[in-house]
Amino acid sequence: MKPLIIFLFLLVSILSFAQRKPKDTLGVSDCTEFYKEGKIYYDKLTAEKNKIDYSTLSELAIEDLNLNNIPSDNLIIIMTGIINITGGCPFDFITECHHNLNLTNPNYDENNFWDIKTINKLSNITHKNIIFKRLRGDVHNTLYFINEKMGIPNKEVYQYILSASHGGTESQKYFYQPYPGKPFSLKNTHSIYLTFSNYFGNIVRIDVLYNFGTAYSQRDVLTYQYHKKEWKLIKKVGS
């Protein structure tokens, strides 16, 4: 698991331009050029969004999942949240340059991917009960059930989840979408967690983390490009 965390840390660092800049006599970075370069990058990347139809990308990606990595009848979708990378000196963060712009996935992210149509597509392809969770971003990367006390940014999907089947207690309530004939269990589950990166040239990279935080974790990297009004898988790395 450690190599995966290190890889994700390096990836986020590169995409967010989190690099060292010349510092003044007080040890604080001069971030003027850093911010300027980031704004140029952001504007150029987001300008592509208006030329791209993302509506079919999620269905294509669902079809490219490796179901061998998630054999249980009960599938957890980790719908949103980020992996919290801890460690390092807090003073380093203060003295470094960090963008307040989203340079990783400003055009398309997990909140765009997980809509009602995609959830139903996943259910129909996998023939599994779908359980809804999210990362909250605490130091332990704890997974939480999505419920009345723990929401997600996509309000339409959130209301859809709250209308699904549910169980548990008020302090540990969970929601799930049952699949006919499949026995439901919280003790026999596998999970998927998708993260997204946007690149120039109408490209979206999807990292599929299977069974995040367990001894059975696996990762696929699916890279898609929008060309001639179609999404195509241009590269796949992993299982």
C-alpha positions, 0 to 999 in steps of 0.5 A: 500500500505504501508504494501506491500512496507515494505514487499518488502523492507525487502525482498530486504534487506534480499536477498542482505545481507544488514545487519550490520557488526562490525565497525572500530573506524571511524564508517565504517563497516568492510565488508571483511567477508560480501563480501566473504560470498556474493561471495560464495552465488553468485557463488553457485547460478549462478552455477545452471543456466547452468543446467536449461532451462528457456524457458518455465517458462514465458508461464507457469507463464502467464497461472497462472495470475489471470485475475480477478484482471485486468478486463479492456480491456487495460493492462499495462505491467510494464516491468522493473525497481525497486521500489524505497524505500526512507527514512532513514539516508543517512549516514547509507547507507555509513557506512553499507555493501552493495554488488555490486553483484546481489544476488536477481535474477542473473539467471532469471529476468524480462528482461529474462521473457518479450520476444516477445513470452511471450508478444504474449502469454499474448495478446492471453490469456487475449484478451487485448490491451497491453500497455508498461511502465516501472519504472524509479526508481525515488522517486515517483515510476513514471511509464513512457511509453516505447518509443524512449526516454525511453528504456529497457535493452532487445534490441530485445523486445525494437525494437519490441515495437517500431514497434507496434502501437503508439499514443500521442505526441512527449513529451508523446508518447506511444506504444501498441499492439492492440487486435482485436475488443477491444477498446483502451483507456488510461483512462480505464486500469489495470496493472501487474508488475512482480518481480523475486527472484532466490533461491537454488534448481532451484527455481524462485519466481515471485511476481505479483503486480496487479495495482501497486500504485493504490487503487486496488492493489493486489499481488500473489506470484508464486513459481516455481521449475525446476525438471526433466526438467520441471517447476512446480508451487510448491506454490501459495499465494494470490488471 
